[in-house]
Amino acid sequence: MKKKALFNWSSGKDSAFALYKIMQDDKFEVQCLLTSISEQFQRVSMHGIRVELVQKQAESIGLPLEIMSIPEMPSMEVYEEVLTKTLLKLKDKGVTHSIFGDIFLEDLRKYREDQLHLVGFEAVFPLWKIPTEQLIQDFIQLGFKTIVVCVNEKFLNKSFVGRVIDQQFIDDLPENVDVCGENGEFHTFTFDGPIFAKPVSFEIGEIVYRKYEKPKTDSSEEVCDTKDDTVFDYGFWYCDLIEQ
């Protein structure tokens, strides 16, 4: 019997590829796509994707969308409270596993596993430790289409946002940038590929710059907490996508 699972859906390429991998596996039956949405902006956290476009993705994939609304820049306590409430609701429906598109960030994996353990869930990582150079080539060859919707100016300039990932994009990346953006260099929106019944239609809107303020506390209670003192010295370029 297949195990019931939720899929943590960011709207980007790693999520899309991980879901594709799971769909080729007979072990799991994905019950829904779970996406974190900013209450204030009604967009996917960090990716900046409008919730309507995520809904269109889910419709094309053929899975229900479970939205987890969180405040902008929530504390860890608030985030984990919302997460636990959501997981317990899904647990009541027989869900036992939570699937992620993470590739090699050990600390993030441990955090996810620890949080899931508290509510009796198991974590699944279909892409874990697969070399990112291989992943991106396989992704493109399978026919997936994804557009860069956010870049961290610490690693990439404005010219990279709004581009569809192809071989030229990969060739243009600086040497210090992971080809899958696994270190947060860039984020994407996947709009076509083998998991979609039809492409998700959109038009490219405004490109905007946003810089986040450092949390006004020295405690480690912010979701964005980091040991990198320079992280808030940099901003992000966002490419707005508008539903057609």
N, C-alpha and C positions, 0 to 999 in steps of 0.2 A: 504494500500500500504506500502511495506517495505521501510524503510529509508536507503538511500545509505550511506555507511560508509567506512572509511579506517581503516586498522588494523595496529597498531604500532608493528612491528615484530622484536624482538631482537635475534631470533633464539633459545631461551632457553625455559625452561619448563613452566614458568608462561605465556609466550606468547602462547605456544601451548595449554595449558589448557584453557586459556581465549578464544582463538579462537574456541575451542571445545564447550565451553558454548554458545558462540554466534551462532554457527552453529545449536544448538538445539533450538534456539529462532527464532520466525517468525517475529521479529520486524525489523531486519536489513539485508541488502544485502551487503556483503563485496565486495567492488570493487577492492581492491588491498592490498598487504602487503607493508607497508612502513618501510624501514630499513635505518638507518644511517650508512654510510660507511666512514672510514678514507680515504681521498684522497691519502695520502702518502703511506699507507700500503695496501689499498684495502681489508680491514678487518672490521668486525663489531666492533664498538667502545666498549672497555672494554672486550668484549667476545673474541676478537682476531680471530674470525671465518673468513676464506677466503670467498670472495664474491661468488665464484663458488659453494660453499656448500649451501649458502643461496638460490642461484638460483635453486639448486636441490631440496631444501625443497619446494620452491614455485611451482615448476613443479609437485611434488608429491601431494601437497595439491590441486593444480588446480586453483591457483589464480595468477594474474599478480604481478610482483615484481616491486615496485617503489623505486628506490635508491636515497637517499639524501646524496650527497657527501659533507663532511665537512672537514676543515683542522684539523690537529692534534692539540689538546688543543686549540680550538678556543675561542675567546672572546665571551661573551654573545651577543654582538651586531652582530657579524658575524653569530653565530648560529641561532639567531632569525630571521635574514634577510633571510637566506637560508630556514628556516622552513616556514616563511610567504610566500615566493615565491612558495614553493612546495604546501602549503595548498590552495593558491589562484588558482593554476593550477587545482587542484582536485575539488575545488569548482565550477569551470567553467563546470565541468563534472557532476554536480549535487550532489556531496558528501557534506553531512551536519554534519556527526558525526565522531568522532575519538575515537577508542577503544584501551584501554591499559590493561596490565596485572598486574598493581600495586595492592598491597594487603592492606597495612596499613600505608604508609608514607604520613602523612597529608600535609606536606610542599610541597612535590613533586606533590601531587594531585592538590593543589591550584595553583601552578605554571603552570601546564598543562592547567587547566581550564581558568586561566587568559590569557594565550597566545592564546588559541583557541577562547575565547570571542572576541578578537581583530579582528578576521577575520570571525566572525559569525558562528563558529562551536560549537558543544556540545561534551563534553567528556563522555565516557562510561567506567565503570570499573566493568566487570563481576565478578571479584574475590574479590571485596572490602569487607574487614572485615571478610572474611571467615577464621577461625583459620588455621594457616599454617600446624599444625599437621594433621588436617583433609584433607587439600588440597593435601599434599604429598602422603597420603595413597590412596586417591581417584585416584590420578594421576597414581600411580603404578598399582592399581587394574583395571583401564581402559585399561591397556596394553601399556601405553606410555613408551618409552625407551629414556633416556637422559644421557649424559656423562658430567662430570665436566671438563670444559676447562680452568677455571681460579679460583685461590684461593688467597685471601688476607692473607698474612703471619701474619697479626696482629691477625687473628682468627684461621687459619689452616696452617698446614705444607705441604710440598711438596707431602707427601704420599696420600693426598686427591685428587690431580689433576689427571685426566685421568681415574677416576673411574666412572662406571655406577652407577646411584643412585638406590639402592635397600634397603631392610630392614637392611642389615648389615652396609651399608653406614650410614644410619640414626642412628643406634645404636652406631656407632663409633664417631659421632659428639660430641664435647665438649658441656657442658650444656649452655654455653653463646652464642652458635651459633644457629640462627634460622634455622629450618629444610628446609625452602625454600630459605635460603640465602637472605632474604628480606632486610637485613641491609648491603648488599654488601659483605658478607663473601665469596660467591662463585658465579660463573656463569656457565651456562650449554649450551649444544647443543642438541636439541631433534631430534632424527633420525628415530623414528618409533612411531606408535600409531594410534588411530582411525581416525585421520584427514588426514593420509597419504595413498595414493593409493599403495605405496610400500616403503620399508625402504630406507633411504638415505645411500648409501654405502660410506665408508671412511676407511682410515687406520690411525693409531695413529703415529704421527711423533715425532719430538723433543720436549722435555720439557725444557722450558727456563724461566729464571728469569728476571724480568724487574722492575726497580724502576723509578718512575716519579719525575721530579724535581719540586720544589715549584715554582709557577709563580713569575716572577721577577717584581712584582708590589704589592703594599699594597691596591690597590683598589679592589672592589668586582665585577670586570668585567669579570672574567674568568668563563667558564662553570663549571670548577671543583672547584670553590670557596667554601670554607667550613670554619666553625668556629672552627673546630677541628684542633688545632695547631700541633698535632702529626701525622696527616694523611700522610704526606710525609716522615715520618720516616720508613714507611713500603713499601715493594715491593709486587709484584704479581708473582705467578708461573703460567705459561701458558702451556697448552698441545696443540700442533699444530695438526690439523686434515687435512688430505690430501685426496682430491677427488679420488675415484677409478673409 
